[in-house]
């Protein structure tokens, strides 16, 4: 096994877990602040929850498809790590695929199956409703996300992330592709079942896909949700934020810094907007978002055609 493969197997999952832990602690602190409690108590809340869930006994439900149910729970974290494989840290990447953008999108589609299996495998009404709610939501965000991913590919003339990153040498894509960035960020929130798009875990359905999970199974899903959010935030860096470009610090550190900034924005987003029903989201996505992101694609295509490449 090559050194890169060993690093991918050992370091990447540890890095994702560390950033997911930081995100969970930051979110706990924001929750504590909103309740009027000291923020430092919120920072430690994920550690106490982890200890509690590790001691908690797994729930067993008659008729549940335990194998698929638990594969889905563990799969969220695995999908997040697989997404991170193609992200460049400066000039280094764990897997330099010529179709890195397509790889990310494929892992996103894998999340469809995982969230639905979490609902179906439990053999519970509320869990199944949560799984189908995610599918309904995915039908709304996936097409806009694919168009948003296409914009940087057109700008760089490549699906390889190192090429996309290099094409932003003079000007980051977020400057002249703001609509694509906003749609991408909203899609990250959606496929993480986060913020206004957490209908699959809604309180009105007793927690949806989480309703029957306990112990280590619940911990894997909650942690996997943060890991997916981290992977989405990290992917925005080479797509729209110039990759590792920045003064003084090494490129790999800049990637982590930019990832943390995007992650902080996504955590804050949870508190700014109410939950959006899947039917309402579909109306917004197909009537407003798709036409607007298509205009963004047309603008990018014209600029690249006239300029002979990215700005």
Secondary structure, 3 states (H helix, E strand, C coil): CCHHHHHHHHHHHHHHHHHHHHHHHHHHHHHHHHCCCCHHHHHHHHHHHHHHHHHCCCCCCCCCCHHHHHHHHHHHHHHHHHHHCCCCECCECCCCCCCHHHHHHHHHHHHHHHHHHHHHHCCCHHHHHHHHHHHHHHHHHHHHHHHHHHHHHHHHCCCCHHHHHHCCCCCCHHHHCHHHHHHHHHHHHHHCCCHHHCHHHCHHHCCHHHCCCCHHHHHHHHHHHHHHHHHHHHHHHHHHCCCCCCCCCCHHHHHHHHHHHHHHHHHHHCCCCCCCCHHHHHHHHHHHHHHHHHHHHHHHHHHHHHHCCCC
